[in-house]
Amino acid sequence: MTRHFDCLVVGAGIIGLAHALAAVRAGLRTAVIDRDDRAVGASIRNFGFITVTGQPEGITWRRALRSRDVWAEVCAAADIPILQRGLLMCVRRPEALTVLEEFAASPMGAGCRILRGNALSGHQPVLRADQIAALESPHELRVESREAIPSLTAWLAATQGVTLFINTAVHAVDTGVVETTKGRFTADHIVVCPGPDLTTLFPAVMVRRSVTLCKLHMLRVANPGFTLPAPIMSDLGLVRYLGYAVAPSLPALRVRLESEQRDWLNDGIHLIAVQSADGSLVVGDSHHYAPTPDPFQPRAVDDRILAELSAVLSIPAPDVIERWTGIYPSGPDVAFREAPMTGVRLVMVTSGTGASTGFAIGEETIAEMLGRPMPAHQQEQA
Ligand SMILES: Cc1cc2nc3c(=O)[nH]c(=O)nc-3n(C[C@H](O)[C@H](O)[C@H](O)COP(=O)(O)OP(=O)(O)OC[C@H]3O[C@@H](n4cnc5c(N)ncnc54)[C@H](O)[C@@H]3O)c2cc1C
C-alpha cells in the first residue's frame, strides 16, 4: 500500500473534500483519511444550501460566489442533482422590508430584487397572504447533502485520482508525517480539516481561538403538496445572517423581534426551508452553543421552528417525518487557516458556512502551501 503522497488531507467532510479537489487540480498526488467509514458529520446533516446572499461582506461573500461556481462544475461532472436554485427571503414586518430595501440597494444586493404586489402574490398560496414582500436572490444552489457528499467522494476517488483511507483515525500530525490507527503515512503537504473535533489534533489552537461547538435542530416535513419556488427564509434570518448588517435599519427589526419572538432569538432560531426530490422539506434550525453540547432535542425548540414555518408557508400542521441534530465548530472567526508547523495547515470553518465557502478556501490553502499566487477571489478588493 502506498503510504507517501504529495498531499494528505485529514477529514472527509466538505472541507477536506474541497481541499482534495484543489490539490488534485494543482497536480498533487492526494489522499484523504477519515476515521469513519462514511461521512456522518455536519456535511451531510446540513441543508445543502450553498448561499451567497446574506454572507458577510468581503472575503466570505467572494468565497461563497467562487464556491457556488465550483459546486456547479462538480455537480455537472459528478452527476449530483441541483434540486433548487436561488433564495426567497420572505418578510411579514415593515421593519424587515426596510432592511430588504437597504440591502438590495447596497453592493451586497447585486442581482437581487424585491417582490411585492402581483409579483409576490404569484407565489400564493404557497406563501401565506400576510407576507408583505420577498427578496429574490438568483445566486444560490441547493443539493441533497446526504447524497451529494457520498457522490462527491466517490467521484474524487473514481475520476480524480484521490485515494481514500476510511476507518482510519489520525492521532498525531507533524511535518511530513501523519500517525494513524493504521500506521504512519507521509506527505509533503498535510491539511487537517477535523470539523468539530476540537481535542484530538492541535487542541491548543482551538483554545487560543476560542472555538466552541454549536448544536442545531433539523426536521424533515412530509411533502406539503406544493413546490417551493426556491429555498425559503424569513424575518428571523435577517438578524442571523451577517451580510444583512449592511442595512442601517437592522437594529429596529431586532428590537421588534425581541418583543415578539424573544424565545426564537434565545434558541438562535431562524427559518430555512428547502425541498427534496420527493417533495418533502428540510426545515431548520436552532443554535445552542457549548464546548460539549447535550445530546437532546427538546420538542419546544422544534415546535418554534415549525411555528415559524407555518408563519411563512401555507402548512398549518406540518407533518414531521424525521428529526436530527448537527454540530459544527463555532468561534469569533468566520473561518481560519493556520500553519501549526511547516508543511501543515489546520483549516476550520467556525461559522456554519462550510458548504457555501469550502471550495474557495481549499483553493486558497493549496495555493498558499505551494507558494503559488492566491486565486482571484482572494485577491480582489471587497
Ligand atoms: C444542521 C446544520 C445545517 C447546516 N447548514 C448549512 C448550509 O445549509 N449551508 C452551509 O454552507 N453550511 C451549513 N452548515 C455548516 C456546514 O455543514 C459545515 O460548515 C461543514 O459541513 C463543515 O465541514 P467539515 O468538513 O469541516 O466538517 P465535518 O462534516 O464534520 O467533517 C469532519 C470530518 O473529519 C473527520 N475527522 C475529524 N477528526 C479526525 C481524526 N482525528 N482522524 C480522522 N478523521 C477525523 C470526521 O470523521 C469527519 O468526517 C450546517 C451545519 C449543520 C450542522
The ligand as a MOL file (V3000), in Angstrom:
LIG
                    3D

  0  0  0     0  0            999 V3000
M  V30 BEGIN CTAB
M  V30 COUNTS 53 58 0 0 0
M  V30 BEGIN ATOM
M  V30 1 C -27.5480 21.2170 10.8240 0
M  V30 2 C -26.5660 22.0030 10.0070 0
M  V30 3 C -27.0020 22.7800 8.9430 0
M  V30 4 C -26.0780 23.4950 8.1720 0
M  V30 5 N -26.5000 24.1170 7.0430 0
M  V30 6 C -25.5830 24.6400 6.1930 0
M  V30 7 C -25.9520 25.1080 4.9220 0
M  V30 8 O -27.1020 24.9610 4.5020 0
M  V30 9 N -25.0320 25.7430 4.1540 0
M  V30 10 C -23.7240 25.8290 4.5550 0
M  V30 11 O -22.9150 26.3980 3.8370 0
M  V30 12 N -23.3080 25.2940 5.7090 0
M  V30 13 C -24.1970 24.6980 6.5280 0
M  V30 14 N -23.8110 24.1420 7.6960 0
M  V30 15 C -22.3790 24.1660 8.0270 0
M  V30 16 C -21.6090 23.1190 7.2250 0
M  V30 17 O -22.3280 21.9190 7.1810 0
M  V30 18 C -20.2390 22.9350 7.8810 0
M  V30 19 O -19.5590 24.1880 7.9300 0
M  V30 20 C -19.3930 21.9320 7.0960 0
M  V30 21 O -20.1010 20.7500 6.8530 0
M  V30 22 C -18.1270 21.6210 7.8600 0
M  V30 23 O -17.4290 20.6430 7.1370 0
M  V30 24 P -16.1830 19.9160 7.7640 0
M  V30 25 O -15.6020 19.0940 6.6790 0
M  V30 26 O -15.3150 20.9130 8.4520 0
M  V30 27 O -16.7800 19.0470 8.9730 0
M  V30 28 P -17.4990 17.5920 9.0380 0
M  V30 29 O -18.5330 17.4340 8.0010 0
M  V30 30 O -17.9250 17.4660 10.4550 0
M  V30 31 O -16.3410 16.5720 8.7270 0
M  V30 32 C -15.2080 16.4380 9.5310 0
M  V30 33 C -14.6200 15.0550 9.2320 0
M  V30 34 O -13.3610 14.9660 9.8710 0
M  V30 35 C -13.2170 13.6370 10.3650 0
M  V30 36 N -12.2180 13.6750 11.4420 0
M  V30 37 C -12.1620 14.5410 12.4840 0
M  V30 38 N -11.0930 14.2670 13.2450 0
M  V30 39 C -10.4650 13.2010 12.6880 0
M  V30 40 C -9.2900 12.4670 13.0140 0
M  V30 41 N -8.5600 12.7410 14.0930 0
M  V30 42 N -8.9380 11.4240 12.2320 0
M  V30 43 C -9.6630 11.1170 11.1260 0
M  V30 44 N -10.7830 11.7890 10.7540 0
M  V30 45 C -11.1720 12.8240 11.5260 0
M  V30 46 C -14.6090 13.2840 10.8510 0
M  V30 47 O -14.7900 11.8790 10.9330 0
M  V30 48 C -15.4740 13.9190 9.7760 0
M  V30 49 O -15.7840 13.0090 8.7240 0
M  V30 50 C -24.6950 23.4480 8.5050 0
M  V30 51 C -24.2580 22.6850 9.5860 0
M  V30 52 C -25.1920 21.9480 10.3260 0
M  V30 53 C -24.6830 21.0950 11.4640 0
M  V30 END ATOM
M  V30 BEGIN BOND
M  V30 1 1 1 2
M  V30 2 1 2 3
M  V30 3 2 2 52
M  V30 4 2 3 4
M  V30 5 1 4 5
M  V30 6 1 4 50
M  V30 7 2 5 6
M  V30 8 1 6 7
M  V30 9 1 6 13
M  V30 10 2 7 8
M  V30 11 1 7 9
M  V30 12 1 9 10
M  V30 13 2 10 11
M  V30 14 1 10 12
M  V30 15 2 12 13
M  V30 16 1 13 14
M  V30 17 1 14 15
M  V30 18 1 14 50
M  V30 19 1 15 16
M  V30 20 1 16 17
M  V30 21 1 16 18
M  V30 22 1 18 19
M  V30 23 1 18 20
M  V30 24 1 20 21
M  V30 25 1 20 22
M  V30 26 1 22 23
M  V30 27 1 23 24
M  V30 28 2 24 25
M  V30 29 1 24 26
M  V30 30 1 24 27
M  V30 31 1 27 28
M  V30 32 2 28 29
M  V30 33 1 28 30
M  V30 34 1 28 31
M  V30 35 1 31 32
M  V30 36 1 32 33
M  V30 37 1 33 34
M  V30 38 1 33 48
M  V30 39 1 34 35
M  V30 40 1 35 36
M  V30 41 1 35 46
M  V30 42 1 36 37
M  V30 43 1 36 45
M  V30 44 2 37 38
M  V30 45 1 38 39
M  V30 46 1 39 40
M  V30 47 2 39 45
M  V30 48 1 40 41
M  V30 49 2 40 42
M  V30 50 1 42 43
M  V30 51 2 43 44
M  V30 52 1 44 45
M  V30 53 1 46 47
M  V30 54 1 46 48
M  V30 55 1 48 49
M  V30 56 2 50 51
M  V30 57 1 51 52
M  V30 58 1 52 53
M  V30 END BOND
M  V30 END CTAB
M  END
